[in-house]
Amino acid sequence: MEPIVDAALTQLGMDIDFQIISDARDIVKHGVMNAPALVINGEVKIAGRIPTIDEVVEVIKAMN
């Protein structure tokens, strides 16, 4: 998922740090039952599948 999020941020011209969480306990703390997931500001946006770059771009745009 990291290259997809990175590409989406580049496409949007945003230089934002993000974390990849791989520890199962931390993932469950976010309420995610199916990894991978995209969580923005503590809110699960996509879970259980790998999104496309365009999907991530749209999710980020919707957050602004």
mmJSON file of the N, C-alpha and C atoms, coordinates in Angstrom:
{"data_MODEL":{"atom_site":{
"group_PDB":["ATOM","ATOM","ATOM","ATOM","ATOM","ATOM","ATOM","ATOM","ATOM","ATOM","ATOM","ATOM","ATOM","ATOM","ATOM","ATOM","ATOM","ATOM","ATOM","ATOM","ATOM","ATOM","ATOM","ATOM","ATOM","ATOM","ATOM","ATOM","ATOM","ATOM","ATOM","ATOM","ATOM","ATOM","ATOM","ATOM","ATOM","ATOM","ATOM","ATOM","ATOM","ATOM","ATOM","ATOM","ATOM","ATOM","ATOM","ATOM","ATOM","ATOM","ATOM","ATOM","ATOM","ATOM","ATOM","ATOM","ATOM","ATOM","ATOM","ATOM","ATOM","ATOM","ATOM","ATOM","ATOM","ATOM","ATOM","ATOM","ATOM","ATOM","ATOM","ATOM","ATOM","ATOM","ATOM","ATOM","ATOM","ATOM","ATOM","ATOM","ATOM","ATOM","ATOM","ATOM","ATOM","ATOM","ATOM","ATOM","ATOM","ATOM","ATOM","ATOM","ATOM","ATOM","ATOM","ATOM","ATOM","ATOM","ATOM","ATOM","ATOM","ATOM","ATOM","ATOM","ATOM","ATOM","ATOM","ATOM","ATOM","ATOM","ATOM","ATOM","ATOM","ATOM","ATOM","ATOM","ATOM","ATOM","ATOM","ATOM","ATOM","ATOM","ATOM","ATOM","ATOM","ATOM","ATOM","ATOM","ATOM","ATOM","ATOM","ATOM","ATOM","ATOM","ATOM","ATOM","ATOM","ATOM","ATOM","ATOM","ATOM","ATOM","ATOM","ATOM","ATOM","ATOM","ATOM","ATOM","ATOM","ATOM","ATOM","ATOM","ATOM","ATOM","ATOM","ATOM","ATOM","ATOM","ATOM","ATOM","ATOM","ATOM","ATOM","ATOM","ATOM","ATOM","ATOM","ATOM","ATOM","ATOM","ATOM","ATOM","ATOM","ATOM","ATOM","ATOM","ATOM","ATOM","ATOM","ATOM","ATOM","ATOM","ATOM","ATOM","ATOM","ATOM","ATOM","ATOM","ATOM","ATOM","ATOM","ATOM"],
"id":[1,2,3,4,5,6,7,8,9,10,11,12,13,14,15,16,17,18,19,20,21,22,23,24,25,26,27,28,29,30,31,32,33,34,35,36,37,38,39,40,41,42,43,44,45,46,47,48,49,50,51,52,53,54,55,56,57,58,59,60,61,62,63,64,65,66,67,68,69,70,71,72,73,74,75,76,77,78,79,80,81,82,83,84,85,86,87,88,89,90,91,92,93,94,95,96,97,98,99,100,101,102,103,104,105,106,107,108,109,110,111,112,113,114,115,116,117,118,119,120,121,122,123,124,125,126,127,128,129,130,131,132,133,134,135,136,137,138,139,140,141,142,143,144,145,146,147,148,149,150,151,152,153,154,155,156,157,158,159,160,161,162,163,164,165,166,167,168,169,170,171,172,173,174,175,176,177,178,179,180,181,182,183,184,185,186,187,188,189,190,191,192],
"type_symbol":["N","C","C","N","C","C","N","C","C","N","C","C","N","C","C","N","C","C","N","C","C","N","C","C","N","C","C","N","C","C","N","C","C","N","C","C","N","C","C","N","C","C","N","C","C","N","C","C","N","C","C","N","C","C","N","C","C","N","C","C","N","C","C","N","C","C","N","C","C","N","C","C","N","C","C","N","C","C","N","C","C","N","C","C","N","C","C","N","C","C","N","C","C","N","C","C","N","C","C","N","C","C","N","C","C","N","C","C","N","C","C","N","C","C","N","C","C","N","C","C","N","C","C","N","C","C","N","C","C","N","C","C","N","C","C","N","C","C","N","C","C","N","C","C","N","C","C","N","C","C","N","C","C","N","C","C","N","C","C","N","C","C","N","C","C","N","C","C","N","C","C","N","C","C","N","C","C","N","C","C","N","C","C","N","C","C","N","C","C","N","C","C"],
"label_atom_id":["N","CA","C","N","CA","C","N","CA","C","N","CA","C","N","CA","C","N","CA","C","N","CA","C","N","CA","C","N","CA","C","N","CA","C","N","CA","C","N","CA","C","N","CA","C","N","CA","C","N","CA","C","N","CA","C","N","CA","C","N","CA","C","N","CA","C","N","CA","C","N","CA","C","N","CA","C","N","CA","C","N","CA","C","N","CA","C","N","CA","C","N","CA","C","N","CA","C","N","CA","C","N","CA","C","N","CA","C","N","CA","C","N","CA","C","N","CA","C","N","CA","C","N","CA","C","N","CA","C","N","CA","C","N","CA","C","N","CA","C","N","CA","C","N","CA","C","N","CA","C","N","CA","C","N","CA","C","N","CA","C","N","CA","C","N","CA","C","N","CA","C","N","CA","C","N","CA","C","N","CA","C","N","CA","C","N","CA","C","N","CA","C","N","CA","C","N","CA","C","N","CA","C","N","CA","C","N","CA","C","N","CA","C","N","CA","C","N","CA","C","N","CA","C"],
"label_alt_id":[null,null,null,null,null,null,null,null,null,null,null,null,null,null,null,null,null,null,null,null,null,null,null,null,null,null,null,null,null,null,null,null,null,null,null,null,null,null,null,null,null,null,null,null,null,null,null,null,null,null,null,null,null,null,null,null,null,null,null,null,null,null,null,null,null,null,null,null,null,null,null,null,null,null,null,null,null,null,null,null,null,null,null,null,null,null,null,null,null,null,null,null,null,null,null,null,null,null,null,null,null,null,null,null,null,null,null,null,null,null,null,null,null,null,null,null,null,null,null,null,null,null,null,null,null,null,null,null,null,null,null,null,null,null,null,null,null,null,null,null,null,null,null,null,null,null,null,null,null,null,null,null,null,null,null,null,null,null,null,null,null,null,null,null,null,null,null,null,null,null,null,null,null,null,null,null,null,null,null,null,null,null,null,null,null,null,null,null,null,null,null,null],
"label_comp_id":["MET","MET","MET","GLU","GLU","GLU","PRO","PRO","PRO","ILE","ILE","ILE","VAL","VAL","VAL","ASP","ASP","ASP","ALA","ALA","ALA","ALA","ALA","ALA","LEU","LEU","LEU","THR","THR","THR","GLN","GLN","GLN","LEU","LEU","LEU","GLY","GLY","GLY","MET","MET","MET","ASP","ASP","ASP","ILE","ILE","ILE","ASP","ASP","ASP","PHE","PHE","PHE","GLN","GLN","GLN","ILE","ILE","ILE","ILE","ILE","ILE","SER","SER","SER","ASP","ASP","ASP","ALA","ALA","ALA","ARG","ARG","ARG","ASP","ASP","ASP","ILE","ILE","ILE","VAL","VAL","VAL","LYS","LYS","LYS","HIS","HIS","HIS","GLY","GLY","GLY","VAL","VAL","VAL","MET","MET","MET","ASN","ASN","ASN","ALA","ALA","ALA","PRO","PRO","PRO","ALA","ALA","ALA","LEU","LEU","LEU","VAL","VAL","VAL","ILE","ILE","ILE","ASN","ASN","ASN","GLY","GLY","GLY","GLU","GLU","GLU","VAL","VAL","VAL","LYS","LYS","LYS","ILE","ILE","ILE","ALA","ALA","ALA","GLY","GLY","GLY","ARG","ARG","ARG","ILE","ILE","ILE","PRO","PRO","PRO","THR","THR","THR","ILE","ILE","ILE","ASP","ASP","ASP","GLU","GLU","GLU","VAL","VAL","VAL","VAL","VAL","VAL","GLU","GLU","GLU","VAL","VAL","VAL","ILE","ILE","ILE","LYS","LYS","LYS","ALA","ALA","ALA","MET","MET","MET","ASN","ASN","ASN"],
"label_asym_id":["A","A","A","A","A","A","A","A","A","A","A","A","A","A","A","A","A","A","A","A","A","A","A","A","A","A","A","A","A","A","A","A","A","A","A","A","A","A","A","A","A","A","A","A","A","A","A","A","A","A","A","A","A","A","A","A","A","A","A","A","A","A","A","A","A","A","A","A","A","A","A","A","A","A","A","A","A","A","A","A","A","A","A","A","A","A","A","A","A","A","A","A","A","A","A","A","A","A","A","A","A","A","A","A","A","A","A","A","A","A","A","A","A","A","A","A","A","A","A","A","A","A","A","A","A","A","A","A","A","A","A","A","A","A","A","A","A","A","A","A","A","A","A","A","A","A","A","A","A","A","A","A","A","A","A","A","A","A","A","A","A","A","A","A","A","A","A","A","A","A","A","A","A","A","A","A","A","A","A","A","A","A","A","A","A","A","A","A","A","A","A","A"],
"label_entity_id":["1","1","1","1","1","1","1","1","1","1","1","1","1","1","1","1","1","1","1","1","1","1","1","1","1","1","1","1","1","1","1","1","1","1","1","1","1","1","1","1","1","1","1","1","1","1","1","1","1","1","1","1","1","1","1","1","1","1","1","1","1","1","1","1","1","1","1","1","1","1","1","1","1","1","1","1","1","1","1","1","1","1","1","1","1","1","1","1","1","1","1","1","1","1","1","1","1","1","1","1","1","1","1","1","1","1","1","1","1","1","1","1","1","1","1","1","1","1","1","1","1","1","1","1","1","1","1","1","1","1","1","1","1","1","1","1","1","1","1","1","1","1","1","1","1","1","1","1","1","1","1","1","1","1","1","1","1","1","1","1","1","1","1","1","1","1","1","1","1","1","1","1","1","1","1","1","1","1","1","1","1","1","1","1","1","1","1","1","1","1","1","1"],
"label_seq_id":[1,1,1,2,2,2,3,3,3,4,4,4,5,5,5,6,6,6,7,7,7,8,8,8,9,9,9,10,10,10,11,11,11,12,12,12,13,13,13,14,14,14,15,15,15,16,16,16,17,17,17,18,18,18,19,19,19,20,20,20,21,21,21,22,22,22,23,23,23,24,24,24,25,25,25,26,26,26,27,27,27,28,28,28,29,29,29,30,30,30,31,31,31,32,32,32,33,33,33,34,34,34,35,35,35,36,36,36,37,37,37,38,38,38,39,39,39,40,40,40,41,41,41,42,42,42,43,43,43,44,44,44,45,45,45,46,46,46,47,47,47,48,48,48,49,49,49,50,50,50,51,51,51,52,52,52,53,53,53,54,54,54,55,55,55,56,56,56,57,57,57,58,58,58,59,59,59,60,60,60,61,61,61,62,62,62,63,63,63,64,64,64],
"pdbx_PDB_ins_code":[null,null,null,null,null,null,null,null,null,null,null,null,null,null,null,null,null,null,null,null,null,null,null,null,null,null,null,null,null,null,null,null,null,null,null,null,null,null,null,null,null,null,null,null,null,null,null,null,null,null,null,null,null,null,null,null,null,null,null,null,null,null,null,null,null,null,null,null,null,null,null,null,null,null,null,null,null,null,null,null,null,null,null,null,null,null,null,null,null,null,null,null,null,null,null,null,null,null,null,null,null,null,null,null,null,null,null,null,null,null,null,null,null,null,null,null,null,null,null,null,null,null,null,null,null,null,null,null,null,null,null,null,null,null,null,null,null,null,null,null,null,null,null,null,null,null,null,null,null,null,null,null,null,null,null,null,null,null,null,null,null,null,null,null,null,null,null,null,null,null,null,null,null,null,null,null,null,null,null,null,null,null,null,null,null,null,null,null,null,null,null,null],
"Cartn_x":[0.815,0.0,0.863,2.067,2.934,3.209,3.55,3.803,2.558,1.394,0.147,-0.137,-0.011,-0.239,0.798,2.035,3.1,2.806,2.38,2.054,0.866,-0.134,-1.299,-0.895,-0.066,0.392,1.219,2.061,2.862,1.95,0.939,-0.004,-0.729,-1.003,-1.679,-0.718,0.582,1.583,1.712,1.439,1.491,2.722,3.4,4.565,4.195,3.545,3.033,3.672,4.088,4.595,3.414,3.586,2.548,3.207,2.422,2.939,2.307,3.093,2.596,2.59,1.416,1.28,1.12,2.025,1.969,1.731,1.82,1.575,0.074,-0.292,-1.702,-2.467,-1.839,-2.525,-2.838,-1.912,-2.146,-3.231,-3.244,-4.262,-5.648,-5.786,-7.073,-7.494,-6.549,-6.874,-7.579,-7.305,-7.965,-9.332,-9.706,-11.002,-10.989,-9.813,-9.687,-9.67,-10.569,-10.623,-9.951,-9.889,-9.281,-8.236,-6.977,-5.887,-5.736,-5.192,-4.688,-5.838,-5.512,-6.51,-5.844,-6.628,-6.186,-6.946,-6.199,-6.787,-6.241,-7.141,-6.736,-7.342,-6.484,-6.916,-7.752,-7.346,-8.027,-9.293,-9.651,-10.877,-10.549,-11.119,-10.876,-11.611,-10.869,-11.447,-11.594,-10.618,-10.64,-10.064,-10.709,-10.199,-10.455,-9.542,-9.716,-9.29,-8.7,-8.247,-7.214,-6.5,-5.526,-6.217,-6.306,-6.985,-6.104,-6.716,-5.954,-5.429,-4.487,-3.961,-5.084,-5.923,-7.027,-8.0,-8.261,-9.134,-8.533,-7.244,-6.578,-6.588,-6.359,-6.419,-7.787,-8.846,-10.206,-10.493,-10.019,-10.223,-9.505,-8.288,-7.526,-8.192,-8.628,-9.319,-10.568,-11.306,-12.542,-12.271,-11.075,-10.729,-10.422,-10.102,-9.729,-10.905],
"Cartn_y":[-1.194,0.0,1.264,1.176,2.351,3.015,2.258,2.923,3.6,3.05,3.629,4.953,4.981,6.219,7.26,6.845,7.758,8.353,7.533,8.017,8.975,8.676,9.554,10.917,10.92,12.182,12.974,12.29,12.957,13.56,12.809,13.295,14.551,14.607,15.768,16.896,16.648,17.655,17.877,16.827,16.933,16.214,16.847,16.238,15.97,14.831,14.481,13.173,13.137,11.891,10.996,9.7,8.743,7.511,6.739,5.534,4.295,3.263,1.942,1.152,0.708,-0.049,-1.517,-2.344,-3.763,-4.667,-4.114,-4.9,-5.18,-6.446,-6.846,-6.165,-6.017,-5.364,-3.907,-3.217,-1.814,-1.696,-2.64,-2.636,-2.799,-3.75,-3.997,-2.791,-2.09,-0.891,0.161,0.165,1.1,0.575,-0.597,-1.163,-1.877,-2.157,-2.815,-4.324,-5.008,-6.462,-7.14,-6.437,-6.987,-6.021,-6.427,-5.607,-5.898,-5.011,-3.705,-2.703,-1.584,-0.537,0.831,1.784,3.166,3.921,4.449,5.187,6.609,7.568,8.972,9.682,10.312,11.023,10.128,8.877,7.939,7.336,7.665,7.184,6.205,4.998,3.987,4.412,4.55,4.965,3.794,2.889,1.712,0.562,-0.6,-1.751,-3.034,-3.983,-5.31,-5.483,-4.433,-4.53,-3.446,-3.619,-2.611,-1.67,-0.4,0.549,0.964,1.59,2.165,3.526,4.039,5.373,6.395,6.273,7.221,7.189,6.003,5.91,6.649,6.468,7.142,8.648,9.092,10.519,11.073,10.387,10.857,10.902,9.9,9.882,11.06,11.326,12.451,13.771,13.915,15.147,15.377,14.329,14.439,14.871,14.618,14.967,16.466,17.111,18.551,19.423],
"Cartn_z":[0.0,0.0,0.0,0.572,0.672,-0.679,-1.735,-3.019,-3.586,-3.289,-3.8,-3.103,-1.788,-1.039,-1.434,-1.575,-1.98,-3.352,-4.293,-5.64,-5.609,-4.789,-4.682,-4.122,-3.092,-2.514,-3.515,-4.271,-5.306,-6.363,-6.775,-7.784,-7.289,-6.002,-5.424,-5.066,-5.225,-4.894,-3.403,-2.627,-1.166,-0.638,0.293,0.938,2.391,2.619,3.941,4.381,5.637,6.2,6.549,6.333,6.708,7.273,8.008,8.646,8.048,7.96,7.609,8.917,9.318,10.565,10.19,10.686,10.337,11.539,12.742,13.939,14.069,14.179,14.22,15.351,16.503,17.632,17.326,16.689,16.331,15.267,14.358,13.305,13.922,14.827,15.48,16.315,16.922,17.701,16.859,15.558,14.647,14.196,14.672,14.307,12.969,12.446,11.153,11.363,10.688,10.794,9.597,8.477,7.27,6.738,6.81,6.278,4.786,4.02,4.414,4.568,5.155,5.334,5.206,4.771,4.706,5.794,6.757,7.868,7.802,7.777,7.725,8.926,9.697,10.905,11.812,11.937,12.818,12.259,11.036,10.402,9.277,9.347,8.315,7.048,5.971,4.688,3.72,3.722,2.843,3.651,3.594,4.339,3.562,3.747,3.18,1.745,1.168,-0.229,-0.498,-1.58,-1.988,-2.974,-2.632,-3.512,-4.681,-5.668,-6.776,-6.336,-7.078,-6.794,-6.889,-7.904,-8.076,-6.895,-6.341,-5.175,-3.988,-3.773,-2.661,-2.876,-4.098,-4.42,-4.052,-4.433,-4.145,-2.655,-1.918,-0.462,0.178,-0.25,0.315,-0.036,-1.278,-1.689,-0.847,-0.573,0.206,1.645,2.144,3.517,3.657,2.57,2.63,2.574],
"occupancy":[1.0,1.0,1.0,1.0,1.0,1.0,1.0,1.0,1.0,1.0,1.0,1.0,1.0,1.0,1.0,1.0,1.0,1.0,1.0,1.0,1.0,1.0,1.0,1.0,1.0,1.0,1.0,1.0,1.0,1.0,1.0,1.0,1.0,1.0,1.0,1.0,1.0,1.0,1.0,1.0,1.0,1.0,1.0,1.0,1.0,1.0,1.0,1.0,1.0,1.0,1.0,1.0,1.0,1.0,1.0,1.0,1.0,1.0,1.0,1.0,1.0,1.0,1.0,1.0,1.0,1.0,1.0,1.0,1.0,1.0,1.0,1.0,1.0,1.0,1.0,1.0,1.0,1.0,1.0,1.0,1.0,1.0,1.0,1.0,1.0,1.0,1.0,1.0,1.0,1.0,1.0,1.0,1.0,1.0,1.0,1.0,1.0,1.0,1.0,1.0,1.0,1.0,1.0,1.0,1.0,1.0,1.0,1.0,1.0,1.0,1.0,1.0,1.0,1.0,1.0,1.0,1.0,1.0,1.0,1.0,1.0,1.0,1.0,1.0,1.0,1.0,1.0,1.0,1.0,1.0,1.0,1.0,1.0,1.0,1.0,1.0,1.0,1.0,1.0,1.0,1.0,1.0,1.0,1.0,1.0,1.0,1.0,1.0,1.0,1.0,1.0,1.0,1.0,1.0,1.0,1.0,1.0,1.0,1.0,1.0,1.0,1.0,1.0,1.0,1.0,1.0,1.0,1.0,1.0,1.0,1.0,1.0,1.0,1.0,1.0,1.0,1.0,1.0,1.0,1.0,1.0,1.0,1.0,1.0,1.0,1.0,1.0,1.0,1.0,1.0,1.0,1.0],
"B_iso_or_equiv":[0.0,0.0,0.0,0.0,0.0,0.0,0.0,0.0,0.0,0.0,0.0,0.0,0.0,0.0,0.0,0.0,0.0,0.0,0.0,0.0,0.0,0.0,0.0,0.0,0.0,0.0,0.0,0.0,0.0,0.0,0.0,0.0,0.0,0.0,0.0,0.0,0.0,0.0,0.0,0.0,0.0,0.0,0.0,0.0,0.0,0.0,0.0,0.0,0.0,0.0,0.0,0.0,0.0,0.0,0.0,0.0,0.0,0.0,0.0,0.0,0.0,0.0,0.0,0.0,0.0,0.0,0.0,0.0,0.0,0.0,0.0,0.0,0.0,0.0,0.0,0.0,0.0,0.0,0.0,0.0,0.0,0.0,0.0,0.0,0.0,0.0,0.0,0.0,0.0,0.0,0.0,0.0,0.0,0.0,0.0,0.0,0.0,0.0,0.0,0.0,0.0,0.0,0.0,0.0,0.0,0.0,0.0,0.0,0.0,0.0,0.0,0.0,0.0,0.0,0.0,0.0,0.0,0.0,0.0,0.0,0.0,0.0,0.0,0.0,0.0,0.0,0.0,0.0,0.0,0.0,0.0,0.0,0.0,0.0,0.0,0.0,0.0,0.0,0.0,0.0,0.0,0.0,0.0,0.0,0.0,0.0,0.0,0.0,0.0,0.0,0.0,0.0,0.0,0.0,0.0,0.0,0.0,0.0,0.0,0.0,0.0,0.0,0.0,0.0,0.0,0.0,0.0,0.0,0.0,0.0,0.0,0.0,0.0,0.0,0.0,0.0,0.0,0.0,0.0,0.0,0.0,0.0,0.0,0.0,0.0,0.0,0.0,0.0,0.0,0.0,0.0,0.0],
"pdbx_formal_charge":[null,null,null,null,null,null,null,null,null,null,null,null,null,null,null,null,null,null,null,null,null,null,null,null,null,null,null,null,null,null,null,null,null,null,null,null,null,null,null,null,null,null,null,null,null,null,null,null,null,null,null,null,null,null,null,null,null,null,null,null,null,null,null,null,null,null,null,null,null,null,null,null,null,null,null,null,null,null,null,null,null,null,null,null,null,null,null,null,null,null,null,null,null,null,null,null,null,null,null,null,null,null,null,null,null,null,null,null,null,null,null,null,null,null,null,null,null,null,null,null,null,null,null,null,null,null,null,null,null,null,null,null,null,null,null,null,null,null,null,null,null,null,null,null,null,null,null,null,null,null,null,null,null,null,null,null,null,null,null,null,null,null,null,null,null,null,null,null,null,null,null,null,null,null,null,null,null,null,null,null,null,null,null,null,null,null,null,null,null,null,null,null],
"auth_seq_id":[1,1,1,2,2,2,3,3,3,4,4,4,5,5,5,6,6,6,7,7,7,8,8,8,9,9,9,10,10,10,11,11,11,12,12,12,13,13,13,14,14,14,15,15,15,16,16,16,17,17,17,18,18,18,19,19,19,20,20,20,21,21,21,22,22,22,23,23,23,24,24,24,25,25,25,26,26,26,27,27,27,28,28,28,29,29,29,30,30,30,31,31,31,32,32,32,33,33,33,34,34,34,35,35,35,36,36,36,37,37,37,38,38,38,39,39,39,40,40,40,41,41,41,42,42,42,43,43,43,44,44,44,45,45,45,46,46,46,47,47,47,48,48,48,49,49,49,50,50,50,51,51,51,52,52,52,53,53,53,54,54,54,55,55,55,56,56,56,57,57,57,58,58,58,59,59,59,60,60,60,61,61,61,62,62,62,63,63,63,64,64,64],
"auth_comp_id":["MET","MET","MET","GLU","GLU","GLU","PRO","PRO","PRO","ILE","ILE","ILE","VAL","VAL","VAL","ASP","ASP","ASP","ALA","ALA","ALA","ALA","ALA","ALA","LEU","LEU","LEU","THR","THR","THR","GLN","GLN","GLN","LEU","LEU","LEU","GLY","GLY","GLY","MET","MET","MET","ASP","ASP","ASP","ILE","ILE","ILE","ASP","ASP","ASP","PHE","PHE","PHE","GLN","GLN","GLN","ILE","ILE","ILE","ILE","ILE","ILE","SER","SER","SER","ASP","ASP","ASP","ALA","ALA","ALA","ARG","ARG","ARG","ASP","ASP","ASP","ILE","ILE","ILE","VAL","VAL","VAL","LYS","LYS","LYS","HIS","HIS","HIS","GLY","GLY","GLY","VAL","VAL","VAL","MET","MET","MET","ASN","ASN","ASN","ALA","ALA","ALA","PRO","PRO","PRO","ALA","ALA","ALA","LEU","LEU","LEU","VAL","VAL","VAL","ILE","ILE","ILE","ASN","ASN","ASN","GLY","GLY","GLY","GLU","GLU","GLU","VAL","VAL","VAL","LYS","LYS","LYS","ILE","ILE","ILE","ALA","ALA","ALA","GLY","GLY","GLY","ARG","ARG","ARG","ILE","ILE","ILE","PRO","PRO","PRO","THR","THR","THR","ILE","ILE","ILE","ASP","ASP","ASP","GLU","GLU","GLU","VAL","VAL","VAL","VAL","VAL","VAL","GLU","GLU","GLU","VAL","VAL","VAL","ILE","ILE","ILE","LYS","LYS","LYS","ALA","ALA","ALA","MET","MET","MET","ASN","ASN","ASN"],
"auth_asym_id":["A","A","A","A","A","A","A","A","A","A","A","A","A","A","A","A","A","A","A","A","A","A","A","A","A","A","A","A","A","A","A","A","A","A","A","A","A","A","A","A","A","A","A","A","A","A","A","A","A","A","A","A","A","A","A","A","A","A","A","A","A","A","A","A","A","A","A","A","A","A","A","A","A","A","A","A","A","A","A","A","A","A","A","A","A","A","A","A","A","A","A","A","A","A","A","A","A","A","A","A","A","A","A","A","A","A","A","A","A","A","A","A","A","A","A","A","A","A","A","A","A","A","A","A","A","A","A","A","A","A","A","A","A","A","A","A","A","A","A","A","A","A","A","A","A","A","A","A","A","A","A","A","A","A","A","A","A","A","A","A","A","A","A","A","A","A","A","A","A","A","A","A","A","A","A","A","A","A","A","A","A","A","A","A","A","A","A","A","A","A","A","A"],
"auth_atom_id":["N","CA","C","N","CA","C","N","CA","C","N","CA","C","N","CA","C","N","CA","C","N","CA","C","N","CA","C","N","CA","C","N","CA","C","N","CA","C","N","CA","C","N","CA","C","N","CA","C","N","CA","C","N","CA","C","N","CA","C","N","CA","C","N","CA","C","N","CA","C","N","CA","C","N","CA","C","N","CA","C","N","CA","C","N","CA","C","N","CA","C","N","CA","C","N","CA","C","N","CA","C","N","CA","C","N","CA","C","N","CA","C","N","CA","C","N","CA","C","N","CA","C","N","CA","C","N","CA","C","N","CA","C","N","CA","C","N","CA","C","N","CA","C","N","CA","C","N","CA","C","N","CA","C","N","CA","C","N","CA","C","N","CA","C","N","CA","C","N","CA","C","N","CA","C","N","CA","C","N","CA","C","N","CA","C","N","CA","C","N","CA","C","N","CA","C","N","CA","C","N","CA","C","N","CA","C","N","CA","C","N","CA","C","N","CA","C","N","CA","C","N","CA","C"],
"pdbx_PDB_model_num":[1,1,1,1,1,1,1,1,1,1,1,1,1,1,1,1,1,1,1,1,1,1,1,1,1,1,1,1,1,1,1,1,1,1,1,1,1,1,1,1,1,1,1,1,1,1,1,1,1,1,1,1,1,1,1,1,1,1,1,1,1,1,1,1,1,1,1,1,1,1,1,1,1,1,1,1,1,1,1,1,1,1,1,1,1,1,1,1,1,1,1,1,1,1,1,1,1,1,1,1,1,1,1,1,1,1,1,1,1,1,1,1,1,1,1,1,1,1,1,1,1,1,1,1,1,1,1,1,1,1,1,1,1,1,1,1,1,1,1,1,1,1,1,1,1,1,1,1,1,1,1,1,1,1,1,1,1,1,1,1,1,1,1,1,1,1,1,1,1,1,1,1,1,1,1,1,1,1,1,1,1,1,1,1,1,1,1,1,1,1,1,1]
}}}
